[in-house]
Structures are given as structure tokens and as C-alpha cells.
């Protein structure tokens, strides 16, 4: 990994009152593992539910209960590691991270400290300006989620629900490789895409399935890392950007006033758009980790990993490269299409056996445009891939013109139905019959003798005639045929 | 390595164990006896020896991913000093 070798990029520096500053960002992401039951118990992981309904005696830490690991969670962690191009550790160890809080009934969280299941990896991130950055992954480990405390139910008491207690989390730690809030947001977006492709985390940030702790520090370009602050539990990609921008400015202001940064944990207040210090508990970081005596080391062999690798889906980077090669798409279009697996699948269903660029054009410009306007996602598109494919076919066969194709798309969007039949029944076919076009051309010429004189001196007026003929034929005339016939009748050279 | 009285109090606090002033010197002695024993163990050369995690050669048991437990919230909160609507109710932990 090239973590510390990343050269200073002047574009990414922040201007302070006394010169430029470089922002250094690293992230710790908590991703809830997609599984039916919890990491060490058979209770359901389903979101919500009645208070303490998805809780076993293990999750409630009743005396004498022992944890037994859920094999699917192990597989999900390995799959994720493979998706992050990371080293998979065939032996890893579960440790106890000790602290007291009412939503942690065991008095410790089962986590992995010195020997995580996944080691170093790499995520490639495409920036909007075309730059590609490499973000090093430090590690990924499995751990238990805590329960939930509600503080607003009673003036002097907190209410504790353990439904989330014991649900498997993957903590993914990056190297301090990010240099701007834009990069951090793009990284988080890419990571979310990878997790969703893999099916190892649903990436639902609103429900808290994916949340980030963001480490931010600033330094003068070329100098050693400054003191960092950790912003806890940021739960949207937009907030990640806001929190970093605010925090970098705050630290720069302190340093430029001759102050120093205290290493501390901060909270992002989304309403005020600022970070603020969490009251730091004394000894908060003395977790006294030690290997959990209830659990043996987690071991599997390379064949087990290889088998999981064989069944891994095509990941966004590979899919993007294939779309560019197979369908001749631009990097930008391919990137847009692979951002969500559902979108990529939809595009492929439209593009298969057809012209890829035309298919991409229709999916990205017409369909996405319309879906965005209505606030729908691709899975709820009223126009299916088959229907859109038929429209592209009709256009390619010359049965309808580009303009009519857009009308047809509108009809299919609002009324549904088979595009081919709609074209047939509503007489939307492009007129390629030169006799009919000639008749229309003749009548336009006959009705406008003055314009006929003008066009001879000014050939660019031809467009006006094309418009008139198209109007006379209800937009169904083949524009190329109209153009050709007009030119010959008006005596305009090619 | 040995611990002083301050460390004894700190460890007790981290473990949320109430320790009286009279108990501290006694506990300090016990902890230091344990640490002395660990010091002796440390003298053994274990270069190249794999850490032993189990007396018997055993592989960790794994479960299938199925929902087999839960659905008894009243049992979960049955021993709680205070509960309401199957929530645990505890003294407020934030201001």
C-alpha cells in the first residue's frame, strides 16, 4: 500500500489564513452483516420488532450461556474481504473488549483485536474529475453490535432494548489515505456499492446498517501527521462530507491561533452542521482486551476461501471494465450503470443483442431522467427492460423515428403495453414510403413559393422545409428521406 | 512488574468492583503474587512454540444461519429490577 507515499495534491489543500493545509482522513466503518440470525445466537436479526423480542438468553448475557458462532457470518466476512482484494487470515481470534454500558449486558463486546479475520486490502475509487485513487484497507474484523438505549421515554430513566444486541458487524478500517471530504464521500459510496454487490451488507444507512467513524487531522503539506479527532457514528454520506469540512476548518483555526489539537472523540450534529466534543469519560479507552475463553480460534483452510471466491458475483470494477469493452461504453456511462447492481442488470437486459451505446443512452438519459423526476428507483420502473429493449429495436429497425420513440416511451411509461403493438395500433410507424413523402414535399413547396425562392440563395433554410414536411406527416416521416427528397426537388446540391 | 495501591483501585473501578480502603493492601499483595508467578513463567523459552488454545485438539463448532431462538421478551426482562413494556429500565445514562 502506498499510504504515506501519496504525493501532496495542490488542488486538495485547504487555504488557511497563514498558508495551505492538507487534510488527512481515515475511516472505521461498521457494516451490519446480512444474516438471518445473530453472530453468536439463534435470535433473529430482523430490524425493529417488539422490545426484547429478538433476544436469546445468550444475547441477554444470562449466566452460563455460551456463544456459538454463525458460520454464515464468517462466510460473509470472507466474501467481503475478497471483494476488498484483501488478505484472508485462515486463523483469527475473538477477544473481549471490556466496558460497562446498559446496552451491553455482557460487560464486554466480543470482537477481534490482534488477529482479525481479514488483513490488508485495497479499494479503487473513481473521482468525478476522472482521477482514480487507491484507498488502503487496514483490516476487517467481526464483532457484536450493542443494544439500543432510548433516553426520551422518561425524565430520569433510560429504556434498553436488546434486539440489536449480538447482531454481527464487520468493522472495516481504512489507512489514512483520504485527502478531502469529496474523496471520503466517494470512498464510502464505492464501499457501499461493493457490499451491496456482494450481498454481505444491505448498506441501508438510514436504518444504521452502515455507519462510519471518521478520523480527521490536518498538517502542513509534507509534514508528519497532526493530532486527530474521531467523529463518531456518522450515518449518511452527505453528513460525512459536512463533518469533515467542519472539523478540518475547526482544527485549522485552532492551529493558526497558535493552539493545539486535543485527541478526542467528537459527535456530528446534523442540525447545526458542526462537530462537538463528547464528554470524554476517564479511562474510556482502557478496554483490557483479552482472548475470549468461551471461543476457540476461528480457523478454516484455503480451499474454503477458494470455494467462496468461486461463487463471488462480478464486482463493480470488473463489470465496469466489461461494459466498456463489450458494449463500447464510455468510462463515465459504465460507471453510472454499475453504481447499483440492479441498474447494471437492467442495462444488460436492454443491451443484450442490441447496440450497447443506444441502450446505455436510453437507460441513462430517458429512463433515469424520468425515474429521478418521479423519485423512483430502478426496481420500481414502470418501463421494463423488455419494453425498453423493444423501443430500441423499433428505433434501430427504422420503424419509428427518434422523436416518435420518445413519445412511445411516454406512452409505455404511463399506460404500459407492448411497444410494437402500440406502434402498430396507433399508426406511429415512420413513413419510409417515398411516394407519400414526395406528396407531402410537393404540397409544402406548392404552398410556399416565396420560401422556395429564398432557399435557393440560402440553403440553410432547408431546415424550415424539413420541419413543415414533418409536421404535415405527423412526425412520422423518415427525416433522412425527407431531407433527400427536398434537396432534389429544390435543386440544392449535396 | 508489580502494582501499586493506585493501580489496584483503578482496576477495581474498571471492573466495577467496590473495594474498601482496608481491602486494598491485601488485594495489592494478591495481585503482586500472581504477577510474580507470571514473571517466573516468562523465564521459559517459548521461541517457536504455538500458543495452546485448547487442551484437546478441537475445532470451533459453528451454527447454521437459522432463527432458532428469541420470542420471549417477558423472560428476558423477568429478573430486571425495573422494566416497562418489556424494556429494561435503568437510571438515565445521558443528561
Boltz contact constraints between the chains, C-beta under 6 A:
constraints:
  - contact:
      token1: [A, 35]
      token2: [B, 65]
      max_distance: 6.0
  - contact:
      token1: [A, 36]
      token2: [B, 65]
      max_distance: 6.0
  - contact:
      token1: [A, 36]
      token2: [B, 67]
      max_distance: 6.0
  - contact:
      token1: [A, 37]
      token2: [B, 65]
      max_distance: 6.0
  - contact:
      token1: [A, 37]
      token2: [B, 67]
      max_distance: 6.0
  - contact:
      token1: [A, 41]
      token2: [B, 69]
      max_distance: 6.0
  - contact:
      token1: [A, 42]
      token2: [B, 68]
      max_distance: 6.0
  - contact:
      token1: [A, 42]
      token2: [B, 69]
      max_distance: 6.0
  - contact:
      token1: [A, 43]
      token2: [B, 69]
      max_distance: 6.0
  - contact:
      token1: [A, 43]
      token2: [B, 70]
      max_distance: 6.0
  - contact:
      token1: [A, 44]
      token2: [B, 67]
      max_distance: 6.0
  - contact:
      token1: [A, 44]
      token2: [B, 70]
      max_distance: 6.0
  - contact:
      token1: [A, 51]
      token2: [B, 86]
      max_distance: 6.0
  - contact:
      token1: [A, 51]
      token2: [B, 87]
      max_distance: 6.0
  - contact:
      token1: [A, 52]
      token2: [B, 73]
      max_distance: 6.0
  - contact:
      token1: [A, 52]
      token2: [B, 76]
      max_distance: 6.0
  - contact:
      token1: [A, 52]
      token2: [B, 86]
      max_distance: 6.0
  - contact:
      token1: [A, 53]
      token2: [B, 73]
      max_distance: 6.0
  - contact:
      token1: [A, 54]
      token2: [B, 70]
      max_distance: 6.0
  - contact:
      token1: [A, 55]
      token2: [B, 70]
      max_distance: 6.0
  - contact:
      token1: [A, 55]
      token2: [B, 76]
      max_distance: 6.0
  - contact:
      token1: [A, 56]
      token2: [B, 69]
      max_distance: 6.0
  - contact:
      token1: [A, 56]
      token2: [B, 70]
      max_distance: 6.0
  - contact:
      token1: [A, 60]
      token2: [B, 76]
      max_distance: 6.0
  - contact:
      token1: [A, 68]
      token2: [B, 61]
      max_distance: 6.0
  - contact:
      token1: [A, 68]
      token2: [B, 63]
      max_distance: 6.0
  - contact:
      token1: [A, 69]
      token2: [B, 62]
      max_distance: 6.0
  - contact:
      token1: [A, 70]
      token2: [B, 63]
      max_distance: 6.0
  - contact:
      token1: [A, 70]
      token2: [B, 65]
      max_distance: 6.0
  - contact:
      token1: [A, 71]
      token2: [B, 62]
      max_distance: 6.0
  - contact:
      token1: [A, 72]
      token2: [B, 65]
      max_distance: 6.0
  - contact:
      token1: [A, 100]
      token2: [B, 16]
      max_distance: 6.0
  - contact:
      token1: [A, 102]
      token2: [B, 90]
      max_distance: 6.0
  - contact:
      token1: [A, 102]
      token2: [B, 93]
      max_distance: 6.0
  - contact:
      token1: [A, 151]
      token2: [B, 94]
      max_distance: 6.0
  - contact:
      token1: [A, 156]
      token2: [B, 92]
      max_distance: 6.0
  - contact:
      token1: [A, 157]
      token2: [B, 89]
      max_distance: 6.0
  - contact:
      token1: [A, 157]
      token2: [B, 92]
      max_distance: 6.0
  - contact:
      token1: [A, 158]
      token2: [B, 90]
      max_distance: 6.0
  - contact:
      token1: [A, 158]
      token2: [B, 92]
      max_distance: 6.0
  - contact:
      token1: [A, 158]
      token2: [B, 93]
      max_distance: 6.0
  - contact:
      token1: [A, 159]
      token2: [B, 87]
      max_distance: 6.0
  - contact:
      token1: [A, 159]
      token2: [B, 89]
      max_distance: 6.0
  - contact:
      token1: [A, 160]
      token2: [B, 88]
      max_distance: 6.0
  - contact:
      token1: [A, 161]
      token2: [B, 87]
      max_distance: 6.0
  - contact:
      token1: [A, 296]
      token2: [B, 53]
      max_distance: 6.0
  - contact:
      token1: [A, 296]
      token2: [B, 54]
      max_distance: 6.0
  - contact:
      token1: [A, 296]
      token2: [B, 60]
      max_distance: 6.0
  - contact:
      token1: [A, 297]
      token2: [B, 53]
      max_distance: 6.0
